[in-house]
Amino acid sequence: NALINGIQRINKKMAKAIEVGDVKVTVVYYGDILNQILVKNRPELKKELVWISDNWYVPDNTYNKPLQKLIKRPLEKHTIEDYDRLIEKQEIIKFGDDLATIASPFLSLIGITQKVINKLLPDLGSYLTSRVVGSQIRERLQPILRESLLANDDIALISHSMGCMVSYDVLWK
């Protein structure tokens, strides 16, 4: 539903084609790998997650209310000012944004950027530094992409956040 609504904002015809099954959609999921890393580094997250089949997951419907609110809002109503206000309300995000802007150049110079990433974002840190974790995650996308490329399919990769890095890494490979 979120995917179709997002695509509908830029191409209603394509969104309809996806909705009725005329366009094949394959979802690549590696949250199970990341959740293990997050829980290992931040055990308090167990309170917010559910244990299913030997792994931690975000409970169903966790994002329904905010997502529905976002979907109902017209695209032209999303402005930079709205984003800035959202960041101002989310103190931890604002603090992280401000800190990253100021500290990143200096931390890079003295070589502790990776330590900061590992501490604040252990899942991303593991992807960047662990060959095993990186390979496990990329392996979720590689066979699907390979199959589509060999079939000469048209491909649109839609990703967010770390998924952009994963997609780039797989395409580069």
Backbone as a chain_set.jsonl record, in Angstrom:
{"seq": "NALINGIQRINKKMAKAIEVGDVKVTVVYYGDILNQILVKNRPELKKELVWISDNWYVPDNTYNKPLQKLIKRPLEKHTIEDYDRLIEKQEIIKFGDDLATIASPFLSLIGITQKVINKLLPDLGSYLTSRVVGSQIRERLQPILRESLLANDDIALISHSMGCMVSYDVLWK", "coords": {"N": [[0.82, -1.19, 0.0], [1.89, 1.299, 0.848], [3.977, 1.56, -0.974], [2.613, 1.685, -3.45], [1.099, 4.005, -3.035], [3.168, 5.878, -2.78], [4.376, 5.753, -5.34], [2.23, 6.518, -6.841], [2.151, 9.221, -6.436], [3.983, 10.212, -8.201], [3.557, 8.923, -10.621], [0.697, 8.011, -11.731], [-0.351, 6.134, -13.542], [1.578, 4.083, -13.595], [1.453, 3.283, -10.929], [-1.116, 2.2, -10.854], [-0.755, 0.056, -12.617], [0.979, -1.523, -11.134], [-0.638, -2.069, -8.953], [-2.716, -3.632, -10.074], [-1.311, -5.799, -10.86], [0.053, -5.871, -13.272], [2.648, -5.09, -13.413], [5.524, -6.519, -12.202], [6.488, -6.81, -8.848], [9.049, -7.084, -6.562], [9.987, -7.542, -3.304], [12.727, -6.89, -1.285], [13.994, -7.985, 1.689], [15.843, -7.375, 4.586], [15.722, -6.801, 7.17], [15.567, -8.585, 9.265], [18.195, -9.43, 9.658], [19.404, -7.021, 10.417], [17.902, -6.398, 12.708], [18.74, -8.342, 14.549], [21.347, -7.469, 15.032], [20.849, -4.913, 16.074], [19.381, -5.509, 18.445], [21.281, -6.969, 19.82], [23.17, -4.97, 20.351], [21.633, -3.075, 21.598], [19.862, -4.001, 23.957], [17.51, -3.069, 25.174], [15.706, -2.607, 23.176], [14.231, -4.87, 22.82], [11.838, -4.61, 24.136], [10.248, -3.211, 22.386], [10.006, -4.764, 20.163], [8.898, -7.841, 18.561], [9.207, -11.361, 19.109], [9.662, -13.737, 16.736], [9.845, -16.835, 15.265], [12.657, -17.342, 15.889], [13.781, -14.756, 15.686], [13.851, -11.118, 15.895], [11.288, -8.75, 15.332], [9.595, -5.806, 14.088], [6.478, -4.999, 15.454], [3.369, -5.839, 13.789], [1.446, -3.338, 12.139], [2.66, -1.156, 13.344], [3.47, 1.208, 12.109], [1.178, 2.203, 10.967], [-0.683, 4.413, 11.609], [0.927, 6.876, 11.416], [1.727, 6.527, 8.751], [-0.674, 6.45, 7.283], [-1.546, 9.052, 7.748], [0.443, 10.467, 6.408], [0.103, 9.507, 3.771], [-2.397, 10.535, 3.115], [-1.869, 13.178, 2.827], [-1.426, 15.697, 0.44], [1.103, 15.746, -2.122], [2.177, 18.253, -2.822], [1.945, 19.571, -0.471], [4.039, 18.864, 1.103], [6.757, 20.341, 2.278], [10.011, 21.939, 2.453], [10.106, 23.475, 4.718], [8.19, 22.191, 6.312], [9.526, 19.784, 6.754], [11.736, 20.736, 8.175], [10.411, 21.662, 10.472], [9.463, 19.229, 11.456], [11.873, 17.943, 12.075], [12.76, 19.689, 14.064], [10.92, 19.098, 16.076], [11.574, 16.485, 16.699], [13.781, 15.85, 18.813], [16.036, 14.137, 19.165], [16.668, 13.41, 16.55], [17.17, 15.917, 15.45], [19.35, 16.707, 17.036], [21.2, 14.739, 16.267], [21.41, 15.32, 13.503], [22.438, 17.96, 13.595], [24.815, 17.522, 15.025], [26.156, 15.752, 13.299], [26.551, 17.383, 11.053], [28.282, 19.348, 12.059], [30.367, 17.884, 13.324], [31.284, 15.801, 11.623], [33.365, 16.428, 9.59], [35.6, 16.924, 11.259], [35.772, 14.603, 12.83], [36.339, 12.736, 10.871], [38.891, 13.536, 10.117], [40.416, 12.824, 12.349], [39.99, 10.175, 12.465], [37.842, 8.824, 13.772], [35.292, 8.485, 12.859], [34.093, 6.038, 12.076], [33.855, 4.738, 14.542], [31.96, 6.312, 15.803], [29.759, 5.915, 14.099], [29.402, 3.143, 14.488], [28.621, 3.15, 17.166], [26.294, 4.816, 17.294], [24.691, 3.884, 15.175], [24.523, 0.848, 15.006], [23.704, -1.172, 13.225], [24.149, -0.137, 10.625], [26.892, 0.316, 10.922], [27.788, -2.335, 11.158], [27.112, -3.305, 8.627], [28.864, -1.806, 7.06], [31.39, -2.575, 8.006], [31.604, -5.323, 8.486], [32.331, -8.131, 6.704], [30.813, -10.445, 6.589], [28.192, -9.697, 7.46], [27.643, -7.661, 5.57], [27.753, -9.187, 3.199], [25.663, -11.031, 3.661], [23.447, -9.331, 3.609], [23.605, -8.089, 1.044], [23.291, -10.36, -0.483], [20.599, -10.848, -0.435], [19.496, -9.187, -2.35], [21.017, -9.601, -4.679], [20.538, -12.169, -6.21], [17.919, -11.794, -7.135], [18.064, -9.437, -8.615], [19.981, -10.228, -10.492], [18.593, -12.263, -11.873], [16.527, -10.753, -13.062], [18.023, -9.02, -14.676], [19.243, -10.844, -16.436], [16.997, -11.711, -17.753], [16.434, -9.572, -19.271], [14.683, -7.681, -18.243], [12.927, -4.613, -17.58], [13.984, -2.547, -14.973], [13.313, -1.056, -11.885], [14.755, 0.184, -9.14], [13.717, 0.741, -5.966], [14.497, 2.269, -3.102], [15.366, 2.995, 0.323], [17.154, 4.938, 2.624], [19.544, 2.972, 4.188], [19.15, 1.031, 2.304], [19.647, 2.247, -0.119], [22.43, 2.332, -0.201], [22.978, -0.404, -0.17], [21.78, -1.213, -2.587], [23.351, 0.266, -4.416], [25.877, -0.879, -3.904], [25.426, -3.54, -4.722], [24.793, -3.174, -7.437], [27.198, -2.069, -8.304], [28.9, -4.188, -7.945]], "CA": [[0.0, 0.0, 0.0], [2.763, 2.479, 0.915], [4.706, 1.626, -2.244], [1.689, 2.15, -4.487], [0.795, 5.416, -2.758], [4.348, 6.669, -3.102], [4.532, 5.809, -6.798], [1.074, 7.26, -7.352], [2.461, 10.649, -6.35], [4.794, 10.628, -9.349], [3.097, 8.308, -11.861], [-0.544, 7.304, -11.416], [-0.506, 4.997, -14.452], [2.454, 3.014, -13.123], [0.911, 2.805, -9.66], [-2.256, 1.339, -11.186], [-0.204, -1.171, -13.214], [1.5, -2.328, -10.021], [-1.78, -2.472, -8.136], [-3.484, -4.702, -10.725], [-0.429, -6.926, -11.132], [0.674, -5.816, -14.599], [4.078, -4.875, -13.195], [6.022, -7.393, -11.145], [7.188, -6.15, -7.749], [9.724, -7.991, -5.648], [10.477, -6.824, -2.135], [13.906, -7.493, -0.669], [13.956, -7.67, 3.118], [16.991, -7.822, 5.382], [15.515, -6.277, 8.516], [15.843, -9.627, 10.246], [19.637, -9.389, 9.931], [19.681, -5.785, 11.149], [17.28, -6.458, 14.029], [19.627, -9.118, 15.423], [22.466, -6.588, 15.394], [20.338, -3.85, 16.938], [19.041, -6.058, 19.76], [22.551, -7.33, 20.47], [23.807, -3.739, 20.8], [20.696, -2.298, 22.421], [18.88, -4.973, 24.458], [16.248, -2.422, 25.552], [14.806, -2.645, 22.015], [13.376, -6.063, 22.919], [10.516, -4.171, 24.61], [9.499, -2.646, 21.267], [9.959, -5.738, 19.078], [8.288, -9.136, 18.873], [10.047, -12.507, 18.797], [8.962, -14.666, 15.845], [10.71, -17.786, 14.547], [14.085, -17.128, 16.163], [14.282, -13.43, 15.35], [13.108, -9.957, 16.371], [10.62, -7.993, 14.28], [8.72, -4.712, 14.485], [5.106, -5.521, 15.445], [2.463, -5.425, 12.716], [0.664, -2.105, 12.293], [3.398, -0.142, 14.099], [3.577, 2.472, 11.375], [-0.07, 2.468, 10.248], [-1.245, 5.757, 11.801], [1.726, 7.918, 10.755], [1.755, 6.291, 7.314], [-1.961, 6.892, 6.736], [-1.538, 10.517, 7.791], [1.336, 10.908, 5.342], [-0.494, 9.16, 2.48], [-3.53, 11.429, 2.859], [-1.381, 14.547, 2.607], [-0.998, 15.899, -0.953], [2.542, 15.912, -2.31], [2.564, 19.673, -2.825], [1.916, 20.061, 0.91], [5.306, 18.494, 1.739], [7.723, 21.392, 1.975], [11.246, 21.935, 3.238], [9.761, 24.055, 6.015], [7.54, 21.122, 7.074], [10.576, 18.854, 7.171], [12.504, 21.412, 9.227], [9.593, 21.642, 11.692], [9.467, 17.849, 11.938], [13.179, 17.716, 12.692], [12.794, 20.476, 15.308], [10.123, 18.389, 17.076], [12.262, 15.239, 17.03], [15.039, 16.349, 19.358], [17.164, 13.228, 18.945], [17.037, 13.514, 15.137], [17.776, 17.244, 15.279], [20.675, 16.664, 17.654], [22.056, 13.934, 15.386], [21.659, 16.098, 12.281], [23.342, 19.071, 13.918], [26.115, 16.967, 15.395], [26.797, 15.215, 12.09], [26.978, 18.512, 10.216], [29.425, 20.022, 12.678], [31.463, 17.016, 13.749], [31.782, 14.85, 10.618], [34.689, 16.728, 9.016], [36.65, 16.799, 12.275], [35.893, 13.194, 13.2], [37.014, 12.059, 9.76], [40.313, 13.884, 10.17], [41.121, 12.1, 13.407], [39.755, 8.746, 12.272], [36.887, 8.153, 14.655], [33.96, 8.466, 12.257], [33.552, 4.683, 12.13], [33.483, 4.445, 15.928], [30.704, 7.019, 16.059], [28.724, 5.178, 13.355], [29.165, 1.868, 15.178], [27.931, 3.409, 18.431], [24.964, 5.379, 17.075], [23.961, 3.084, 14.184], [25.266, -0.41, 14.94], [23.339, -1.945, 12.037], [24.912, 0.437, 9.518], [28.299, 0.03, 11.195], [28.045, -3.741, 10.82], [27.08, -3.436, 7.166], [30.058, -1.187, 6.49], [32.663, -3.131, 8.478], [31.614, -6.785, 8.57], [32.128, -8.794, 5.407], [29.734, -11.428, 6.727], [26.907, -8.983, 7.475], [27.478, -7.034, 4.258], [27.447, -10.231, 2.207], [24.318, -11.559, 3.93], [22.458, -8.342, 3.174], [23.659, -7.964, -0.424], [22.82, -11.619, -1.069], [19.14, -10.797, -0.549], [19.161, -8.467, -3.583], [21.782, -10.06, -5.847], [19.92, -13.157, -7.115], [16.709, -11.222, -7.737], [18.524, -8.491, -9.628], [20.646, -11.017, -11.542], [17.536, -12.922, -12.657], [15.853, -9.729, -13.864], [18.966, -8.548, -15.698], [19.397, -11.903, -17.443], [15.739, -11.782, -18.508], [16.298, -8.275, -19.948], [13.543, -6.947, -17.697], [13.111, -3.243, -17.115], [14.121, -2.606, -13.52], [13.336, 0.175, -11.088], [15.087, -0.103, -7.747], [13.206, 1.755, -5.051], [15.076, 1.967, -1.796], [15.366, 4.082, 1.294], [18.18, 4.924, 3.654], [20.626, 2.025, 3.955], [18.841, 0.301, 1.081], [20.32, 2.928, -1.237], [23.821, 1.854, -0.216], [22.959, -1.816, -0.552], [21.513, -1.252, -4.029], [24.551, 0.762, -5.097], [26.935, -1.886, -3.778], [25.091, -4.694, -5.567], [24.941, -2.762, -8.839], [28.623, -1.877, -8.552], [29.492, -5.526, -7.989]], "C": [[0.87, 1.262, 0.0], [3.516, 2.658, -0.394], [3.808, 2.202, -3.338], [1.351, 3.623, -4.272], [1.97, 6.319, -3.08], [4.537, 6.832, -4.595], [3.4, 6.618, -7.422], [1.331, 8.769, -7.341], [3.264, 11.13, -7.554], [4.308, 10.049, -10.673], [1.87, 7.438, -11.568], [-0.737, 6.053, -12.28], [0.346, 3.812, -13.982], [1.939, 2.43, -11.81], [-0.255, 1.852, -9.904], [-1.776, 0.011, -11.762], [0.36, -2.096, -12.135], [0.346, -2.907, -9.223], [-2.55, -3.641, -8.751], [-2.608, -5.886, -11.135], [0.198, -6.943, -12.509], [2.184, -5.601, -14.521], [4.495, -5.719, -11.998], [6.784, -6.56, -10.108], [7.787, -7.228, -6.857], [10.297, -7.162, -4.511], [11.653, -7.601, -1.55], [13.947, -7.031, 0.779], [15.202, -8.211, 3.803], [16.904, -7.262, 6.798], [15.778, -7.311, 9.589], [17.322, -9.642, 10.63], [19.952, -8.169, 10.796], [19.091, -5.814, 12.556], [18.123, -7.256, 15.013], [20.776, -8.248, 15.927], [21.997, -5.51, 16.369], [20.036, -4.359, 18.343], [20.306, -6.452, 20.527], [23.219, -6.086, 21.065], [22.933, -2.898, 21.724], [19.583, -3.213, 22.926], [17.534, -4.36, 24.84], [15.244, -2.405, 24.396], [13.879, -3.858, 22.046], [11.964, -5.696, 23.363], [9.63, -3.696, 23.462], [9.3, -3.638, 20.122], [9.236, -6.995, 19.526], [9.209, -10.246, 18.379], [9.228, -13.496, 17.967], [10.0, -15.537, 15.155], [12.196, -17.441, 14.671], [14.622, -15.778, 15.716], [13.346, -12.351, 15.887], [12.538, -9.182, 15.193], [9.825, -6.845, 14.889], [7.292, -5.252, 14.435], [4.302, -5.008, 14.249], [1.748, -4.136, 13.118], [1.375, -0.992, 13.062], [3.366, 1.213, 13.411], [2.276, 2.889, 10.695], [-0.574, 3.899, 10.386], [-0.388, 6.836, 11.146], [1.736, 7.765, 9.236], [0.455, 6.754, 6.668], [-2.043, 8.415, 6.704], [-0.689, 11.071, 6.648], [0.72, 10.667, 3.967], [-1.626, 10.126, 2.122], [-3.095, 12.853, 2.525], [-0.903, 14.705, 1.166], [0.5, 16.204, -1.042], [2.968, 17.374, -2.225], [2.53, 20.289, -1.422], [3.19, 19.694, 1.681], [6.355, 19.521, 1.339], [8.98, 21.231, 2.827], [10.967, 22.479, 4.639], [9.075, 23.017, 6.906], [8.574, 20.142, 7.609], [11.389, 19.466, 8.312], [11.732, 21.42, 10.547], [9.556, 20.242, 12.294], [10.771, 17.552, 12.671], [13.279, 18.47, 14.019], [12.038, 19.76, 16.426], [10.817, 17.119, 17.558], [13.664, 15.576, 17.528], [16.223, 15.437, 19.067], [17.622, 13.28, 17.49], [17.725, 14.849, 14.889], [19.187, 17.26, 15.847], [21.646, 15.894, 16.767], [22.405, 14.66, 14.104], [22.67, 17.21, 12.526], [24.746, 18.568, 14.23], [26.865, 16.457, 14.171], [27.334, 16.336, 11.21], [28.247, 19.161, 10.759], [30.622, 19.087, 12.84], [32.061, 16.142, 12.654], [33.146, 15.201, 10.041], [35.83, 16.529, 10.013], [36.875, 15.343, 12.671], [36.61, 12.404, 12.117], [38.513, 12.314, 9.807], [41.068, 13.085, 11.221], [40.756, 10.617, 13.446], [38.771, 8.084, 13.205], [35.459, 8.139, 14.107], [33.324, 7.085, 12.388], [33.123, 4.304, 13.545], [32.153, 5.097, 16.275], [29.555, 6.303, 15.351], [28.387, 3.885, 14.08], [28.373, 2.061, 16.466], [26.488, 3.86, 18.199], [24.089, 4.522, 16.167], [24.657, 1.734, 14.016], [24.924, -1.273, 13.729], [24.103, -1.444, 10.819], [26.4, 0.162, 9.699], [28.662, -1.395, 10.839], [28.039, -3.958, 9.319], [28.382, -2.926, 6.554], [31.35, -1.913, 6.852], [32.736, -4.651, 8.515], [31.354, -7.396, 7.197], [30.959, -9.765, 5.459], [28.378, -10.733, 6.656], [26.647, -8.341, 6.119], [27.087, -8.043, 3.197], [26.05, -10.797, 2.408], [23.247, -10.611, 3.395], [22.442, -8.224, 1.653], [23.118, -9.213, -1.111], [21.295, -11.661, -1.182], [18.721, -10.148, -1.872], [19.805, -9.091, -4.82], [21.059, -11.075, -6.732], [18.677, -12.624, -7.824], [17.091, -10.275, -8.868], [19.176, -9.224, -10.8], [19.612, -11.66, -12.469], [16.836, -11.924, -13.581], [16.749, -9.203, -14.979], [19.131, -9.577, -16.81], [18.15, -12.054, -18.311], [15.491, -10.503, -19.31], [15.056, -7.505, -19.509], [13.918, -5.486, -17.479], [13.101, -3.298, -15.593], [14.069, -1.197, -12.944], [13.63, -0.247, -9.657], [14.579, 1.051, -6.898], [13.727, 1.38, -3.673], [15.077, 3.209, -0.928], [16.525, 3.861, 2.255], [19.292, 3.931, 3.318], [20.394, 1.205, 2.689], [19.461, 0.934, -0.15], [21.764, 2.463, -1.345], [23.895, 0.406, -0.668], [22.743, -1.941, -2.056], [22.734, -0.814, -4.821], [25.655, -0.292, -5.066], [26.679, -3.088, -4.678], [25.252, -4.338, -7.039], [26.413, -2.593, -9.204], [29.308, -3.226, -8.745], [29.188, -6.183, -9.313]], "O": [[0.612, 2.19, -0.766], [3.677, 3.781, -0.871], [4.213, 3.109, -4.066], [1.32, 4.399, -5.226], [1.781, 7.418, -3.602], [4.827, 7.931, -5.069], [3.599, 7.318, -8.415], [0.775, 9.501, -8.16], [3.233, 12.314, -7.892], [4.599, 10.602, -11.734], [2.001, 6.27, -11.201], [-1.23, 5.033, -11.799], [-0.12, 2.672, -13.975], [1.985, 1.216, -11.608], [-0.37, 0.821, -9.241], [-2.323, -1.043, -11.435], [0.225, -3.316, -12.226], [0.351, -4.084, -8.863], [-2.988, -4.54, -8.034], [-3.105, -6.864, -11.693], [0.819, -7.937, -12.886], [2.907, -5.902, -15.471], [3.897, -5.643, -10.925], [7.614, -5.719, -10.454], [7.102, -8.168, -6.453], [11.013, -6.188, -4.743], [11.577, -8.814, -1.35], [13.937, -5.833, 1.06], [15.568, -9.371, 3.618], [17.892, -7.252, 7.532], [16.17, -6.965, 10.704], [17.66, -9.845, 11.796], [20.676, -8.272, 11.786], [19.707, -5.311, 13.496], [18.216, -6.892, 16.185], [21.128, -8.29, 17.106], [22.664, -5.23, 17.364], [20.395, -3.711, 19.326], [20.379, -6.283, 21.744], [23.771, -6.146, 22.163], [23.433, -2.11, 22.527], [18.479, -3.202, 22.382], [16.518, -5.056, 24.833], [14.051, -2.208, 24.624], [12.85, -3.868, 21.369], [11.002, -6.381, 23.013], [8.404, -3.768, 23.55], [8.512, -3.383, 19.212], [8.989, -7.194, 20.716], [9.898, -10.098, 17.37], [8.223, -14.029, 18.438], [10.931, -15.026, 14.532], [12.892, -17.273, 13.67], [15.806, -15.665, 15.397], [12.212, -12.626, 16.28], [13.213, -8.98, 14.183], [9.431, -6.898, 16.054], [6.926, -5.906, 13.458], [4.52, -3.898, 13.763], [1.488, -3.893, 14.297], [0.752, 0.016, 13.397], [3.247, 2.247, 14.068], [2.274, 3.842, 9.916], [-0.867, 4.542, 9.378], [-0.917, 7.646, 10.385], [1.753, 8.761, 8.512], [0.482, 7.386, 5.612], [-2.549, 8.995, 5.743], [-1.077, 12.042, 5.999], [0.804, 11.529, 3.091], [-1.789, 10.491, 0.958], [-3.882, 13.638, 1.996], [-0.061, 13.93, 0.712], [1.077, 16.834, -0.155], [3.997, 17.694, -1.629], [3.027, 21.396, -1.213], [3.392, 20.171, 2.797], [6.787, 19.56, 0.186], [8.995, 20.475, 3.799], [11.528, 21.997, 5.623], [9.337, 22.958, 8.108], [8.512, 19.723, 8.765], [11.692, 18.792, 9.297], [12.314, 21.213, 11.612], [9.612, 20.09, 13.514], [10.764, 16.977, 13.76], [13.824, 17.946, 14.99], [12.452, 19.802, 17.584], [10.656, 16.727, 18.713], [14.62, 15.584, 16.752], [17.309, 15.924, 18.753], [18.82, 13.204, 17.215], [18.743, 14.908, 14.2], [20.112, 17.768, 15.212], [22.774, 16.333, 16.54], [23.552, 14.629, 13.658], [23.627, 17.38, 11.771], [25.737, 19.124, 13.757], [28.062, 16.699, 14.022], [28.444, 16.244, 10.685], [29.167, 19.481, 10.006], [31.754, 19.458, 12.529], [33.233, 15.773, 12.74], [34.021, 14.335, 10.005], [36.896, 16.026, 9.656], [38.013, 14.9, 12.828], [37.398, 11.507, 12.415], [39.311, 11.409, 9.562], [42.223, 12.711, 11.013], [41.166, 9.894, 14.353], [38.857, 6.874, 13.416], [34.522, 7.811, 14.834], [32.158, 6.968, 12.766], [32.12, 3.612, 13.718], [31.32, 4.502, 16.959], [28.492, 6.105, 15.94], [27.213, 3.564, 14.265], [27.543, 1.221, 16.815], [25.566, 3.347, 18.834], [22.877, 4.442, 16.369], [25.31, 1.498, 13.0], [25.771, -2.029, 13.255], [24.648, -2.245, 10.059], [27.091, -0.185, 8.741], [29.729, -1.643, 10.278], [28.861, -4.708, 8.792], [28.931, -3.542, 5.64], [32.311, -1.872, 6.085], [33.831, -5.21, 8.571], [30.292, -7.2, 6.606], [30.204, -9.895, 4.495], [27.514, -11.135, 5.878], [25.549, -8.463, 5.576], [26.194, -7.79, 2.389], [25.327, -11.021, 1.437], [22.261, -11.047, 2.801], [21.375, -8.256, 1.042], [22.551, -9.129, -2.2], [20.762, -12.449, -1.964], [17.699, -10.523, -2.448], [19.2, -9.106, -5.892], [20.977, -10.846, -7.939], [18.418, -12.967, -8.977], [16.503, -10.315, -9.949], [18.949, -8.879, -11.959], [19.742, -11.608, -13.692], [16.584, -12.224, -14.748], [16.287, -8.969, -16.096], [19.156, -9.224, -17.989], [18.237, -12.475, -19.465], [14.452, -10.368, -19.956], [14.455, -6.773, -20.295], [15.078, -5.163, -17.224], [12.298, -4.016, -14.998], [14.701, -0.274, -13.456], [12.837, -0.957, -9.038], [14.972, 2.201, -7.096], [13.429, 0.305, -3.151], [14.82, 4.32, -1.393], [16.826, 2.732, 2.643], [19.918, 4.044, 2.264], [21.351, 0.737, 2.071], [19.768, 0.24, -1.119], [22.267, 2.226, -2.443], [24.767, 0.033, -1.453], [23.45, -2.696, -2.724], [23.105, -1.464, -5.798], [26.29, -0.564, -6.085], [27.597, -3.598, -5.32], [25.797, -5.13, -7.808], [26.819, -2.945, -10.312], [30.181, -3.379, -9.6], [29.6, -7.318, -9.548]]}, "num_chains": 1, "name": "protein.A"}
